[in-house]
Amino acid sequence: MENLLQLVRQNKTDVMYGKKRHFNAADRKQNYHWYLGVPLIIGNLLSASILWYVLKQDIQDSWKYIPLFLSLILAIGSSLQTFFNFEKKIEGHKRIGNKYLAIMKRCQRLESYILQNDLENNVIIKDIEDIAAETDKVNVEAEAFLTSKADFEKARKGFKEGEESYTNEELQA
């Protein structure tokens, strides 16, 4: 029975880190989205205003190139934002994180049932196998939404600093 409980705890720890890693990646990409998107919006407004002013006034030829240069820079920024597709990646990371969260809660329930001796070994084994299969599916889906080492380290640091309440035993499993 202790070996089965250890398997559940190990799986729960794995999905805890997976969940937190993907939520951290979503937060990081959300910041990229805002840090790139807001200046682009402001820049486009400025560029359009300057261009309007230049076209309406009698301005020296050399000054007329400023809005064109600014528009080129903004077009490059907009292209990068489209290329990186932050919104889709943020949504994907959150979806993966929520799937890991559901698996984690399932592991917690199973752990509780095991500790209360409410289940027979064959039922526990079947549940562990079901959880493992579900985790494998989420892991495959998560391959499309890569996380960084920094996302993992932030998750580890957050757990150790009490960002989420897990016992030392859970974090060591």
PyMOL commands that set and color helices and strands:
alter all, ss='L'
color gray80, all
select helices_A, chain A and resi 2-56+61-84+86-115+121-142+149-160+168-172
alter helices_A, ss='H'
color red, helices_A
deselect
rebuild
show_as cartoon
